[in-house]
Amino acid sequence: VLIDLGRAEGVIPPSEQAHNEWFRHGDRIKAYVMEVKNSARGPQVALSRAQPGFLMRLFELEVPEIRQGIIQVKAVVREAGLRSKIAVKSLDSSVDPVGACVGPKGSRVQAVVDELRGEKIDVIPWSDDSILFVANSLQPARVSRVTLYESDRSAVVVVPDHQLSLAIGKEGQNARLAARLTGWTIDIKSETQAREM
């Protein structure tokens, strides 16, 4: 996709587009600047709508507390066009980081979802406690128990039987994103499977 930036031209290569997006001539769009190269025809700007940084900047635009530094974005992972997870931490104990990012009646997160054309976004509270962070990362599923193995940075997570498919997600997507977000290899078991072991 070629973008007219006024005095320069921007390019969004196919690898930096979400698969669910298409654009018409004349559309105004937001994009993330990856790099600027000088060419014979002037500056060439490489843009992206698939980078985690793009999601982070969209939240910065929508959430004043992030711009003011009251809330920190600690980690972002994306499968562009499908689902994202963003971990946030508040530096002020009176400010709920997840509530601030979601906004009144979900208005702030909805504005980001609309810009990303319906991509699902999980806003997760960051925790320095690895057990709590791994449990939070599997939202919207509820977690019964987390056991961490520091030697190989793996975690065994036990969830109620009826929550197993939600924890794993469509084609393993929720578990995959949670593992990338936390940096732990996550093995998910149902309570029945855990008892049998």
N, C-alpha and C positions, 0 to 999 in steps of 0.2 A: 504494500500500500504506500503510495507516494503522498506526502503531506506538505502542503504549502505553509511555510513558517514565516512568510513575508520576505526577509532578505536571505533566506536559506531554504534548502529543501530537506525534508525529513523522510526517512524510509523505515517502514515497519516490515522486516522480512517475515516470511511465513512461519518460521520457527519462533517468532516473538509475538504471534497472534494467538488468541484463544480460539479453539476449534468452533465455538458456537457464535463467533462474531463475523459479521459481514458489513461492509460500508458502501454507501452510495456517494456518488460525486457530489461534493458540496457539504457533506456532513462535517459538523464541528466535533472534534474528539479530543480526549485527554490522552496523553502518552507519557512514558517515562524515558528520559534521555539517558542512553547507555554510553555513547561516545560521540565525539565530534572529530571528523577527519577533514583535512583540507584537500580539495581536489581542484582540477583545472577550472571546473565550473563554479568554484566557490565552496563554502563549507558544506559538507555532507553530514547530516545528523542521523545517527542510528537510534531509532526509537523502539520501545517495547510496550506491549500491553499484557505481557505474560510474566514478567519478573516479579518476585516478591516485593521488591522496592516500590513497584507501582501501587500495590495494595496499601503499603505503609504510607505513601504520600497521599492517597485518597483519604485514609483515616485522618491524617494530619489536617487536610482541608476541612473535614467535617467535624472534628473533635477539638474544640479550643483548648481543652486540658492537655492534649498532646503537644500542641503548638507552644503552650506556656511552660512545658516541662514538668507539669504536675503528674502526668502519666507517661511512663516509658513503654515503648514497644520493644519487648525483649527478644521476640522471635516471630518469624513469619514463614510459613510454608504454603505452597500453592500447587494445585494441579489445575492450571489455567482453564477457565470455562466450566469447571466441575465443582471443586470444593477448595476452600482455604481454611487455615487455622492461624490465628494471630494471638500470641500470648502477651498480656499487658500487666504492668505493675504500677501501683500508685505510690508516689513518694509522700503523699499526705494521707494520714490514716482516716481522715473524714471524707475522702473521696473514693467511691467504689469504682475501680477501673473498668470493670465489665459494664456496669450500669452507665457510666459516662460514654463508653464507646457505642453501646446499643442506642442510647438516647431515649427521650420521652416517646413512649409508644413505639419504640424501635425505629424512630425516624432517621437517626444518624447512620445506623448500619444499613437501613433500607436504601438510603441515598447511594451508598457504596455498592450494594447489590445491583441497583438499577444501572449504575455506570458500567458494571462488569456483566451486564445482560443476564442477570439471574444466577450468577455463581453463588453457591451456598458458602456462608462464612460462619465459622465457629469462633467466638471471642472467648478466650480462656484466661482465667487468672493465673499469672506467673507465681511460682513458689520456689524458694531456695531449697525446700524439702523435696528431694527427688521422688519419694513415694507419692506425696500429694500431687506433684506436678504430672507424673505419669498417669495417675488416676484422673486428674482434670483434663489431660490431653485427649482422653477417649470420649469426651462429651460429644454428642448428647447421651451416650450410654452411662448407666450408673455402675460403679465398680464396687465389689464386695471386699477385695483384698489385693494387695500388691506385694510381691516378694522380689527384692533386687539382688542381683549377683554382680558385685563390683568387679570381679576378676575379668569378666568378658562384657561388662556393661549390658547385661540382659535383664529383662524383667518378666516375671510370670504374673499375669493379671487374671484374677478370677472374677467373673461377672455372673449375675443371676441367669438361669437358663434362658428366660424369655428376652434377655438383653444381648445374647451372644451375637446374633446377626447384626444388631445395631452397632455393637462395639467394633465388629470386623468391618462393617460397611459394605457398600456395593463393590464387588470385585476386590475386596480387601483395602478399599481406599481409606477408610477412617483409621484403620490400624497402621497403614503405610505412612499417612500424614502425621499421626501421633508419634511414630518412631522417629521420623525426620525432625519433628518439632523438639522432642526431648533429647535426642541423641542416644536413646536406649533402644536395643532390639527388644521388641515386645511380643510375647507369646500369650495369646488370649485363650483362656479355658472357661467352660461353663462350670457351675458348682457341681453338677453331676460328674463331669469329666474329672474334676479335681478330687472328688471323693473316691472315684475308681482308681486314681493314681495312688 
